[in-house]
Every structure is written in C-alpha cells, then in structure tokens.
Amino acid sequence: MIRSAGTLILSLLLLLVPSVSGAVLYIDINAPGGKRMPISLPDFVVTGGDAALARDLPGVIGGDLAMTSLFDVIPRQAYLERIVPEHFLARPLSFPDWKMIGAEAVVIGKVEVRGDQMAVEMRLYDANLGNMMAGKKFSGPVRRFRKMAHEFSNEVLYAFTGVRGIFDTEIAFSARPKKGRGKEIYVIGLDGRELRQVTDNRSFNLFPRWSPDAKLLAYTSYRTGVPQIYMRDLAGGTDRLVVRHGNSKSPGSFSPSGDSLYATLSVGGNSDIYRVSLTGSAVRKVVGGWGIEVSPSVSSDGKRVAFVSDRSGSPQIYVKDIGSSGERRVSQAGSYSTSPSWSPAGDLIAFTSLEKGRYAIYTVRPDGSDQRLVISDDGSCIDPSFSPDGRYLVYTLQKRGYSELKIGSVDGQWRRGLFRGLQAVGSPSWSPRQ
Amino acid sequence: MKSSVGGKRVLGALSVLLLLFAVGCGKKEMVKSTDSAPGMASPSGETQEQIVSETLPSQTAMAEAEAGVAVTMERPSEFSDIHFDYDKSFVREDDKLTLREVADYLKANPGASILIEGHCDERGTAEYNIALGERRAESTKSYLVSLGVTPGDLPTVSFGEEKPLDPGPSEAAWAKNRRAHFVLR
C-alpha cells in the first residue's frame, strides 16, 4: 500500500540544481564514536493547515537522524532565528546566528496545505559555507507527511555521508490481533509509527517476507486449515497461492531478481528447501537430506543460501553454494542456532543461538569465521533481519509472556524499541529500500 | 427480509454485514493511501461506499474468516494426546497404548479418517517448530501405519508452536504442549 507506485507520487522536484552540491563526505559513516554533526531543525513555516506540522515534520527528521548516532540535534530553545516565508525566496539565513549556537547544518522547511493535500519544500544548509547542500519539494496527501520527512532525512544523510538512508523503510511482522487467538501480518514504519494490518482472515498468518521491489509480501497462512504460502500484492490487496507441492510451507527469501522464492516445503514429514518459480510452476529442491532443513536466506548475489539443519543432532546454520554439492556449517556457538539472515553486502550472516539458557543474536562470516555475539538482553533475542544498508538488525525480544520488536546496530553499540503494542509479536522482516 | 427469515438468519446476516464493514474499512484505508493525485480526494463516506460494493461478492472472505477462527481453536478429540521429548519426534513407550486405541478405531470404522496435528512448545524458532511439528505428526502416522492403518486415512498438519494447550512458560506447560492431537473426521 504505502509502497505502491501510486503512493510515491509525492512528486519530487529538485530545486535550484546549480547550487546543490554532490555527496560531500563530511562524516565517515563507518567511524563510530567519531565527531557528531551538530544540526538545527527549526520549526517549519506552515500556511493553510494544521500548525502542529511546523514541529511534527522537523521532529520526524530529528528522530531519524538521532538513530544514526552521527548527528546531534541542537535543542530549539537555543535557536536565535525564526524561519519565515522569505527564507524560501531571496532572504539568506543568518548563518552567524546558527554558528553561534554551534550548528554546522540547518534544515528549514515550508509547508502549504490545501484540503487534504500538501506541498513541502525542505532545504539543508551548510552553516559554515552558507550553501544549500540539498533541496527537495514533495507533494502528496497530508497524512503522508511522515513519509516525506523520512525521504528528506535520507537526503540529509546522503549529503553528509554519501550513503543512502533507510528512514522510509518498513518492518513486516506477525502478531496476535487485539481480538482473537490467531495471528495476522502487520507492517510498521521504521520510526514505530503508521502501523497497519495486512491480513485479516483470523487464522495463523506467519513469516512475512518482502519481495526485492517491496511490492509483495510472501507469508504462510492457515486460512484453509493447513499452512500454505500466499503472496500479497500490497497495492492491490490481493493474495495468490504460490505453491501446491508439499504439506507445511514457509517462505524464506526471494531471489535477488524477484522471480522466485526460496521456501521450506515439507513432504512426508521431511522439511527441505526448494526454489519456487513465481513466473511458472517450477519447484526445484535446493537443499535436501533426512534432517529438518528450514529457513533459507539467500545472499544478495543469489549464489549462496544460508539455512538451518538439524543434521548434526541439533539445529545449526549451514551455507551452500547453490547448484553445488558442498554445504558448510557456519554456526559454532550454542546448542540451538536458527533464523539466518544474510547481510545485504553479503559479508555477514546474523542468526539466533541458544547459549547458557538464553537466546541471543550472533553474526558470523559466510566461511564460518569471526563469530560474534552482537545483541543479548534480559530475555530471548530471536529472529534477526538485516536492514537494507546492513547497519542494523530488527529482532524480537521475548520475556515471560511478553514480546516486542527492537532494532539494534550490528556493531552492538545502539538499540531501541520499535513496537510493543500487540501480543505475540514476532518474525520481523525489514523491507528493501524503495 | 426480516419477515422472511428467522432470528438466526438475521443474526447471520448481521454478522455478514459486520464482516463486510470490517473488510470495507480495511480496503478503504488502502484505497485512500493510493489516491495521491491532487484534486482526486473524495470524502471518506464516498470511498467507503465504493469499497463496500466491491466486497459484496466476497462470500469467500466470510467463509475464510470463519474457517480462520476455527483453525485457531482447540478441536475436541475422542483420544488422548500423545507427547514428545524436547526437540524430538519419536513415539514414546508410554503413548503406544493410546496409538493402539486410535489404530483399532480406524480399523473398526472403515471410511473414518483422523487428522493428526503436530504441536511444539514455544521455545525455539517458529519456523523450525513448524517443521518439528510436521515430523511429530508424521512419526505418529508411521507408527499407526505399522499397526495396520491405511496411510490415506491419516492426514497430518503441523501447527508448530502456534496452538499451545497451556500458554504458561514452565516445564510442565511445555511438556503438555509438545504433542500430537487427534481429530476424528
């Protein structure tokens, strides 16, 4: 829905092209603990609509930037200059006033509301040089203002680091609805806002997985009484059954091209990993064996698959070069290792492992080296899923009778809650960039 | 309409309406989120009406929701559950008497069939537990087949960890939840 081509019509216009500088590497995104960029986010100018937008929009951007640990948002009480409509015509900002309070960058914005539509112009200035580093104009429904702010946060991050942001991405997950015993699929924004329910058939709906273009969600549903894989077209709201072969079924991950789905299918009680073509009807076994083989996660080059097998006597993570016969165990820790998620760059596999009576999240290189504990807590941390920039993991924290979704950085330095509003939340899956 | 149907039918019709309303609301949100061109905004009432008329043929959605709720309920059984060890799927000695009863019933009642549900405790990963529940159901089926039951009379389904009998996080609850459940059909 949110990601349908139609919705993204927040039409994008590049402003004042000559003065927009390219990606200047002001901040090294890979140097944690380095100097933070002090940035000011003064109230936007609002005409014709809800005056609260003046703070809501910069508030969204401030929240996004705080997540990166690369910026310090200067509190607005310190600001000396108020933004007025003339700042979007010819009047320059009073840069000495911004530098005086320590700001090295300033984001200003102007909102015009007409009915339920709005136009937003946002600009990022370098307070030292006085030049505009990024400028964009968005238009669309007022209720999508957060989306527009997230997109500009992406611009700000790109201007300073040369790395594209992920602030407009979303997380799909399963949870128990307020009424009922089943589970439904939900999607929520990265900032924990704009929760929406995707399925509503009151059975068990599990394991949502995004297509590479973020337009489809594959998931398992028990709506007919047995677990089947369906594909939800998020824009159209329609479902289609993906595969009839086998008994239990769960989606693992799409191939990078999006033309097939790696899934777990069970035949005669034996669960193996198959590649299911989405354009035709071909179903091909990729990983077999007498044990339980589940949870395929495909590398971004489409050449390798990580999966879980209990062939050693307990579930562990293995990697296979697709099409070859070699399979290598990569998880070393723990008596129970599951839920592999391959990083977008292909250099790491995150997974859940049980050690000393507690589930925690580890990363390991695909050759089995350099295994590290990255996220543990007072409870079980399970179901990791990489962000599209490879810097974060979304996961489920379970304590006694309680669960929530959290986001943590892969370096283990940062984490925060994402969602705790429903019972039995789990199986989070991070959307690709749109 | 009221004069031609009994109270039960009215209730039924009401619940259909409620459901249609619920579905309509869901779709309304969806449609709204795609209408982004300026000037195309329509009052929400209008949009809702349009969507409700769209969902009129969706008897299947109704049936689906009913079937969906049924899936989440514990189905009554003539037979005791049998239980499994942690992360294991072999049939235990103390359950073989129960399986003998199940087998005798099926052999004495040609045409009957029994759905074997495989279940797991909440520990571990939901995806892995679906596969483990599948294996428990199949291992139960294999044992019944070895007692002379026709395989075709024994459909199986795994619910993984989704339908715990006892939701409590304790060893006793987990032991109760690692089970195969028999539903006569």
Interface residues (C-beta under 8 A of the other chain):
Chain A: M1 I2 S4 G6 T7 L8 I9 L10 R114 G115 D116 Q117 S139 G140 P141 R144 G180 R181 G182 K183 R196 Q197 D200 N201 R202 S203 F204 L206 F207 T220 Y222 R223 T224 G225 V226 P227 A235 G237 N247 S248 S250 T264 S266 G268 G269 N270 S271 I292 E293 V294 S295 V308 D310 S314 P315 Y336 T338 S339 T352 L354 I382 D383 R400 G401 G426 S427
Chain B: A22 V23 G26 K27 E29 M30 K32 S33 T34 D35 S36 A37 P38 G39 A41 A61 E64 A65 A67 G68 V69 A70 V71 T72 M73 D87 G124 T125 A126 E127 Y128 I130 A131 L132 G133 E134 R135 A137 E138 S139 K141 S142 T156 V157 S158 F159 E162 P167 P169
